[in-house]
Structures are given as structure tokens and as C-alpha cells.
Amino acid sequence: MGRLSGHHVVVTGGSRGIGLATVEKALAEGAKVTSFDISAGPDLGPEALFLTANVTQAADITRATGEAVARFGPVTGLVNNAGKNAYADPVTMTEAEWDDVFAVDLKAAWLMARAVLPGMIAARKGSIVNIASIHADMTIPGMFPYAAAKSGLVGLTRSLALEVGPQQIRVNALSPGYTETFLVREFFEHNDPGLRDKVLAAHAMRRMAEPSEIANCIVFLLSDEASFVTGANWRVDGGLTARFAG
């Protein structure tokens, strides 16, 4: 306990799922936590601040970052968790639909990093964790262009780690597998009813993750215990990507 004492962590999409679990875990580890989300969050006490903000809009990010810093001081940790599923056909998908997916799943991570990096650079300390997906490595038909956006997020992670590493700022990606969240439930609703059982059977552990299990790894990457970890993509998938088909 206390691994994030003295830290101010910003979590995007912090009102539910992995984001909310990360807010709760960071609070338990002693951090002050601000969430940027389009939805209101729960009351978690005076050390948590939930701000309504659209992280695809630079003006919203600037406004919310100012409020967060005024409340809790400079941001030392950022978790780019906000994201959305995509179900589209590569031929019929419109430009507007493509832009909407990439705005949330990729562009927002850059906009958020751009907002908090000046303070981290001045302090010569900070950690950014980008929540990607195992879809960055492997995917399935019917989720175009989600895999492309998440692959881009892993690439952004590597590039940004090289840019800010000399200032002792770490940037990592974390790629969850199937996790018991709203987005995963939505995914199963779009597919064959028997798919869930097939997915569970493909896992080495024969189950999906709980959001708190993903949050545990995120908080580790935020903490000083991961002080020499940067430019990496951590797969937290219960062994799903460890096997061949068959």
C-alpha cells in the first residue's frame, strides 16, 4: 500500500470498467486521482475528482487539466483508458465513422499526453500508461478498424517513450485481453450467443479478467516499482495469446 503516495494520477474513461477500477486502486495506493469522462462518476471521497470532459477535444482537455491541477497539483501519472469498440465494414464504413474511432482510441491519447507532459518534463518525472488491446497483435473479422487504432496506440507508446525518456518520463502500453466490462459485454451481444464459451475455452485460465486485475498491473506501471520499464507493451490476457489455434 502507498505505492502512489504523493502522486496525482489522471485517468480517462474513469467512470466505469477498467477505468473505474484503476481510479479505485490508485486511491488505495495513496494517490489523488482525477477522472476525465463524458459520464459522471461515483463519489469516492475528497481525494477523487470526476470531471466531465470529451478527451477528443483539445479545448475540453485544457479546461479539465487546469481544474485538476488547481485541485491536486501537477499530474505525475496519466492513464489513457478512454476507448470505444468499432464494428464496421471496410468498404461501407464512412470517413466520419473512421475519424470517430481514431479520435477516441488514438488521437485522444496524444492530446492528453500533450496536455500533461510539460509538467512532467519540468519535474523530470512521470508515467503514462496507454490502454491498448490484444487486438493490436491479433484480431477477428467484424471489428474493423479497432485493431488498426490499437496498433497505432502501441506505436505511439514506443515513439513517445523515446521522445521523453531523457527527461525520466516512462511511457508504456498495457493490452488487456477479455475483461468483464461493458465494452466486452457489448462485443458478445454483437456475436453468436455461443461465442463466450468458445472464448473462455481458449484461455489458459478458462476465465476472463476482472477489471481490478487489469488495474493492478496499471498501477504497477505507474509506480516507482516500474522505474526502469518504458516503451513496453504488457499483455494481460490470461494466456489467450500464448497458444496456436487448435
Secondary structure in CASP SS format (residue, H / E / C, confidence):
PFRMAT SS
TARGET T0000
AUTHOR 0000-0000-0000
METHOD secondary structure of the structure
MODEL  1
M C 1.00
G C 1.00
R C 1.00
L C 1.00
S C 1.00
G C 1.00
H C 1.00
H E 1.00
V E 1.00
V E 1.00
V E 1.00
T E 1.00
G C 1.00
G C 1.00
S C 1.00
R C 1.00
G H 1.00
I H 1.00
G H 1.00
L H 1.00
A H 1.00
T H 1.00
V H 1.00
E H 1.00
K H 1.00
A H 1.00
L H 1.00
A H 1.00
E C 1.00
G C 1.00
A C 1.00
K E 1.00
V E 1.00
T E 1.00
S E 1.00
F E 1.00
D E 1.00
I C 1.00
S C 1.00
A C 1.00
G C 1.00
P C 1.00
D C 1.00
L C 1.00
G C 1.00
P C 1.00
E C 1.00
A E 1.00
L E 1.00
F E 1.00
L E 1.00
T E 1.00
A C 1.00
N C 1.00
V C 1.00
T C 1.00
Q C 1.00
A H 1.00
A H 1.00
D H 1.00
I H 1.00
T H 1.00
R H 1.00
A H 1.00
T H 1.00
G H 1.00
E H 1.00
A H 1.00
V H 1.00
A H 1.00
R H 1.00
F H 1.00
G C 1.00
P C 1.00
V C 1.00
T C 1.00
G E 1.00
L E 1.00
V E 1.00
N E 1.00
N C 1.00
A C 1.00
G C 1.00
K C 1.00
N C 1.00
A C 1.00
Y C 1.00
A E 1.00
D C 1.00
P C 1.00
V C 1.00
T C 1.00
M C 1.00
T C 1.00
E H 1.00
A H 1.00
E H 1.00
W H 1.00
D H 1.00
D H 1.00
V H 1.00
F H 1.00
A H 1.00
V H 1.00
D H 1.00
L H 1.00
K H 1.00
A H 1.00
A H 1.00
W H 1.00
L H 1.00
M H 1.00
A H 1.00
R H 1.00
A H 1.00
V H 1.00
L H 1.00
P H 1.00
G H 1.00
M H 1.00
I H 1.00
A H 1.00
A H 1.00
R C 1.00
K C 1.00
G E 1.00
S E 1.00
I E 1.00
V E 1.00
N E 1.00
I E 1.00
A C 1.00
S C 1.00
I H 1.00
H H 1.00
A H 1.00
D C 1.00
M C 1.00
T C 1.00
I C 1.00
P C 1.00
G C 1.00
M C 1.00
F E 1.00
P C 1.00
Y H 1.00
A H 1.00
A H 1.00
A H 1.00
K H 1.00
S H 1.00
G H 1.00
L H 1.00
V H 1.00
G H 1.00
L H 1.00
T H 1.00
R H 1.00
S H 1.00
L H 1.00
A H 1.00
L H 1.00
E H 1.00
V H 1.00
G H 1.00
P H 1.00
Q H 1.00
Q C 1.00
I E 1.00
R E 1.00
V E 1.00
N E 1.00
A E 1.00
L E 1.00
S E 1.00
P E 1.00
G C 1.00
Y C 1.00
T E 1.00
E C 1.00
T C 1.00
F H 1.00
L H 1.00
V H 1.00
R H 1.00
E H 1.00
F H 1.00
F H 1.00
E H 1.00
H C 1.00
N C 1.00
D C 1.00
P C 1.00
G C 1.00
L H 1.00
R H 1.00
D H 1.00
K H 1.00
V H 1.00
L H 1.00
A H 1.00
A H 1.00
H C 1.00
A C 1.00
M C 1.00
R C 1.00
R C 1.00
M C 1.00
A E 1.00
E C 1.00
P H 1.00
S H 1.00
E H 1.00
I H 1.00
A H 1.00
N H 1.00
C H 1.00
I H 1.00
V H 1.00
F H 1.00
L H 1.00
L H 1.00
S C 1.00
D H 1.00
E H 1.00
A H 1.00
S C 1.00
F C 1.00
V C 1.00
T C 1.00
G C 1.00
A C 1.00
N E 1.00
W E 1.00
R E 1.00
V E 1.00
D C 1.00
G C 1.00
G C 1.00
L H 1.00
T H 1.00
A H 1.00
R C 1.00
F C 1.00
A C 1.00
G C 1.00
END
